[in-house]
Amino acid sequence: MSASGGKMGPSLTQEILSHLGLASKTAAWGTLGTLRTFLNFSVDKDAQRLLRAITGQGVDRSAIVDVLTNRSREQRQLISRAFQERTQQDLLKSLRAALSGNLERIVMALLQPAARFDAQELRTALKASDSAVDVAIEILATRTPPRLQECLAVYKHDFQVEAVDDITSQTNGILRDLLLALVKGGRDSYSGIIDYNLAEQDVRETEPNYQVLIRILISRCETDLLSIRAEFKKKFGKSLYSSLQDAVKGDCQSALLALCRAEDM
């Protein structure tokens, strides 16, 4: 089934998406993330703590969340390699077996290389027409050129097809033209030209789209989530942190709040 660019109703997800180009308005890219490199990083201690969290009496979800949401993506990759070397076990597979639900999805996303995470999200979206618009524009229009090229290379490697081919077959009209132009680099870096044209009204999400919230918070927490938080508070008079507290339930709440980091007063 093909996706086409039609009018989209507002939602918590789309409101966050409407602010994804804000980094172009800052003086330096990469300085407005909520998650920074952990200064007292010890890969051995972290690997051991995760092992205890998995193999102890009951899964220690709090320890898993604490480690993975307080380390940069590069540090998380180092932890994965150290865990493999010391235990001869794959950390991602071990955690997948220990967790379930949305917390499992968050942890899996945190442990993947950024380009592979983007490629998988893009592939999933292009195969599900109801989400293709938001996800494809979000990924193709907001990633740095080097990260986008790496994403497209991983896409081809993992799925044995070019992203361009999937976009051509799964979308049509103006949307297809836009996505193909973005894939081919037809934009200035962080130009902020994307206009999601969202109606200004209150957020009305009864059930949140966890997949999209997880993707946005994880993909933006090391780049410009502080900007998104500030604009969200300015528009709604309520912080993103508080909105997540109200909307998100279950084990994954602490992980998403940790990525969001703090209340905006």
C-alpha positions as CSV (number, residue, x, y, z in Angstrom):
1,M,0.0,0.0,0.0
2,S,1.3,3.4,-0.9
3,A,1.6,6.4,1.4
4,S,0.7,9.8,0.2
5,G,1.0,13.3,1.7
6,G,-2.3,14.3,3.1
7,K,-3.5,16.5,6.0
8,M,-2.3,15.2,9.3
9,G,-4.1,15.7,12.6
10,P,-2.1,17.1,15.5
11,S,-0.8,14.8,18.3
12,L,1.9,14.7,21.0
13,T,4.1,12.8,18.5
14,Q,3.6,15.3,15.7
15,E,4.0,18.3,18.1
16,I,7.5,17.0,18.9
17,L,8.2,16.4,15.2
18,S,7.3,20.0,14.5
19,H,10.3,21.1,16.4
20,L,12.9,18.7,15.0
21,G,14.6,21.4,12.9
22,L,15.3,23.7,15.8
23,A,19.0,22.8,16.0
24,S,19.5,25.0,12.9
25,K,18.8,28.0,15.1
26,T,21.6,27.3,17.6
27,A,25.2,28.5,17.4
28,A,26.7,25.0,17.5
29,W,25.3,21.6,16.6
30,G,25.5,19.0,19.2
31,T,25.5,21.2,22.3
32,L,21.9,21.0,23.2
33,G,21.5,17.3,24.1
34,T,20.2,16.1,27.4
35,L,22.5,13.1,27.4
36,R,26.3,13.8,27.4
37,T,29.3,11.7,27.6
38,F,29.6,10.2,31.1
39,L,32.8,11.6,32.6
40,N,33.5,8.9,35.2
41,F,33.0,6.2,32.7
42,S,34.3,2.7,33.5
43,V,33.4,0.2,30.8
44,D,34.3,-2.8,33.1
45,K,32.1,-1.6,36.0
46,D,29.2,-0.9,33.7
47,A,29.5,-4.3,32.0
48,Q,29.6,-6.0,35.4
49,R,26.7,-4.1,36.7
50,L,24.6,-5.1,33.7
51,L,25.6,-8.7,34.1
52,R,24.5,-8.6,37.7
53,A,21.2,-6.9,36.7
54,I,20.5,-9.7,34.3
55,T,21.7,-12.8,36.2
56,G,20.7,-11.8,39.8
57,Q,17.6,-12.8,41.6
58,G,15.1,-11.1,39.4
59,V,15.9,-8.6,36.7
60,D,17.2,-5.3,38.0
61,R,15.4,-3.0,35.6
62,S,16.4,0.2,37.5
63,A,20.1,-0.7,37.1
64,I,19.7,-1.3,33.4
65,V,18.0,2.0,32.8
66,D,20.5,3.9,35.0
67,V,23.5,2.6,33.0
68,L,22.1,2.9,29.5
69,T,20.3,6.3,29.8
70,N,23.4,7.9,31.4
71,R,26.0,6.9,28.8
72,S,26.5,8.3,25.3
73,R,25.8,6.0,22.3
74,E,29.6,5.6,21.8
75,Q,30.0,4.5,25.4
76,R,27.1,2.1,25.1
77,Q,28.8,0.5,22.1
78,L,32.0,0.1,24.2
79,I,29.9,-1.5,27.0
80,S,28.4,-4.0,24.5
81,R,31.9,-5.0,23.2
82,A,33.2,-5.4,26.8
83,F,30.3,-7.5,27.8
84,Q,30.8,-9.8,24.9
85,E,34.5,-10.2,25.6
86,R,34.0,-10.9,29.3
87,T,31.0,-13.2,29.1
88,Q,31.0,-14.5,25.6
89,Q,27.4,-13.4,25.4
90,D,25.8,-10.8,23.3
91,L,24.5,-8.0,25.5
92,L,21.6,-7.0,23.2
93,K,20.4,-10.6,23.1
94,S,20.8,-11.1,26.8
95,L,18.8,-8.0,27.6
96,R,16.1,-8.9,25.1
97,A,15.7,-12.2,26.9
98,A,15.5,-10.5,30.2
99,L,13.1,-7.7,29.3
100,S,9.7,-7.2,27.6
101,G,7.3,-4.7,26.2
102,N,8.3,-1.0,25.7
103,L,11.2,-1.1,28.0
104,E,12.7,-3.9,25.9
105,R,12.2,-1.7,22.8
106,I,13.9,1.2,24.5
107,V,16.9,-0.8,25.5
108,M,17.2,-2.4,22.0
109,A,17.2,1.1,20.5
110,L,19.8,2.4,22.9
111,L,22.2,-0.4,22.2
112,Q,22.1,-0.2,18.4
113,P,24.4,1.9,16.3
114,A,22.6,5.1,15.4
115,A,22.7,4.4,11.6
116,R,21.2,0.9,12.1
117,F,18.5,2.2,14.4
118,D,17.6,4.9,11.8
119,A,17.6,2.3,8.9
120,Q,15.3,-0.1,10.8
121,E,12.9,2.7,11.7
122,L,12.8,4.0,8.1
123,R,12.3,0.5,6.7
124,T,9.4,-0.2,9.1
125,A,7.8,3.1,8.3
126,L,8.0,2.6,4.6
127,K,6.3,-0.8,4.9
128,A,3.5,0.7,7.0
129,S,1.8,3.5,5.1
130,D,0.1,5.1,8.1
131,S,3.5,6.1,9.6
132,A,5.6,6.7,6.5
133,V,5.1,10.4,6.4
134,D,6.2,11.3,9.9
135,V,9.0,8.9,10.2
136,A,10.6,9.3,6.7
137,I,10.6,13.1,6.9
138,E,11.9,13.0,10.4
139,I,14.8,10.8,9.6
140,L,15.7,12.1,6.1
141,A,15.3,15.8,7.0
142,T,16.9,16.0,10.4
143,R,20.0,13.7,10.3
144,T,23.4,15.1,9.6
145,P,24.6,14.4,6.0
146,P,27.3,11.9,7.2
147,R,24.8,10.1,9.5
148,L,22.2,10.0,6.7
149,Q,24.6,8.5,4.3
150,E,25.6,5.9,6.8
151,C,21.9,5.1,7.4
152,L,21.4,4.6,3.7
153,A,24.4,2.4,3.5
154,V,23.2,0.2,6.4
155,Y,19.7,0.2,4.8
156,K,21.1,-1.3,1.6
157,H,23.3,-3.8,3.5
158,D,20.7,-5.0,5.9
159,F,17.7,-5.2,3.6
160,Q,19.4,-5.8,0.2
161,V,17.6,-2.9,-1.4
162,E,18.2,0.8,-1.8
163,A,16.1,3.1,0.3
164,V,15.3,5.1,-2.9
165,D,13.7,2.0,-4.4
166,D,11.5,1.4,-1.3
167,I,10.5,5.1,-1.3
168,T,9.6,5.0,-5.0
169,S,7.5,1.9,-4.6
170,Q,5.8,2.7,-1.3
171,T,5.0,6.4,-1.7
172,N,3.6,8.7,-4.4
173,G,2.9,12.2,-5.5
174,I,4.5,15.2,-3.8
175,L,5.6,13.2,-0.8
176,R,7.6,10.8,-3.0
177,D,9.3,13.8,-4.7
178,L,10.2,15.3,-1.4
179,L,11.6,12.1,0.1
180,L,13.6,11.3,-3.0
181,A,15.1,14.9,-2.9
182,L,16.0,14.5,0.7
183,V,17.6,11.1,0.1
184,K,19.7,12.6,-2.7
185,G,20.9,15.4,-0.5
186,G,18.6,18.1,-1.9
187,R,18.8,20.4,1.1
188,D,21.1,22.6,3.1
189,S,22.3,21.1,6.3
190,Y,19.8,22.0,9.1
191,S,18.1,24.5,7.0
192,G,14.9,24.3,9.0
193,I,12.8,24.3,5.8
194,I,10.5,21.5,6.9
195,D,7.1,22.8,7.9
196,Y,4.8,20.2,9.5
197,N,1.9,22.7,9.2
198,L,0.4,21.5,12.5
199,A,-2.8,23.2,13.8
200,E,-2.3,25.1,17.0
201,Q,-4.5,23.3,19.5
202,D,-4.1,21.3,22.7
203,V,-2.5,17.9,22.5
204,R,-5.2,15.2,22.4
205,E,-3.4,11.9,22.5
206,T,-5.7,9.2,24.6
207,E,-2.9,6.5,24.0
208,P,0.7,7.6,23.1
209,N,2.6,6.2,20.2
210,Y,5.4,4.6,22.1
211,Q,7.4,3.6,19.0
212,V,7.6,7.2,17.8
213,L,8.3,8.7,21.3
214,I,11.1,6.2,21.8
215,R,12.6,7.0,18.5
216,I,12.5,10.8,18.9
217,L,13.8,10.8,22.5
218,I,16.6,8.4,21.7
219,S,17.7,10.0,18.4
220,R,17.6,13.6,19.7
221,C,18.8,13.2,23.3
222,E,22.4,13.7,22.3
223,T,21.8,16.5,19.8
224,D,19.0,19.0,20.5
225,L,16.4,17.7,22.8
226,L,16.8,20.8,25.1
227,S,15.6,22.9,22.2
228,I,12.6,20.7,21.7
229,R,11.8,20.8,25.4
230,A,12.0,24.6,25.5
231,E,9.7,25.1,22.5
232,F,7.3,22.5,23.8
233,K,7.0,24.4,27.1
234,K,6.6,27.7,25.3
235,K,3.8,26.4,23.1
236,F,1.8,24.4,25.7
237,G,2.7,26.0,29.0
238,K,3.5,22.5,30.2
239,S,6.8,20.8,30.0
240,L,7.6,17.7,27.9
241,Y,8.8,16.0,31.1
242,S,5.4,16.5,32.7
243,S,3.6,15.4,29.6
244,L,5.5,12.2,29.5
245,Q,4.8,11.6,33.1
246,D,1.1,11.9,32.4
247,A,1.0,10.0,29.1
248,V,3.6,7.2,29.6
249,K,2.9,4.2,31.9
250,G,4.8,1.1,32.9
251,D,8.4,0.2,33.1
252,C,9.4,2.4,30.2
253,Q,8.4,5.6,31.9
254,S,11.6,5.9,34.0
255,A,13.7,5.4,30.9
256,L,12.0,8.0,28.8
257,L,12.0,10.5,31.6
258,A,15.7,9.8,32.1
259,L,16.3,10.7,28.4
260,C,14.2,13.8,28.7
261,R,16.2,14.5,31.8
262,A,14.5,17.3,33.7
263,E,11.4,19.5,34.3
264,D,11.4,22.9,32.6
265,M,10.3,25.4,35.2
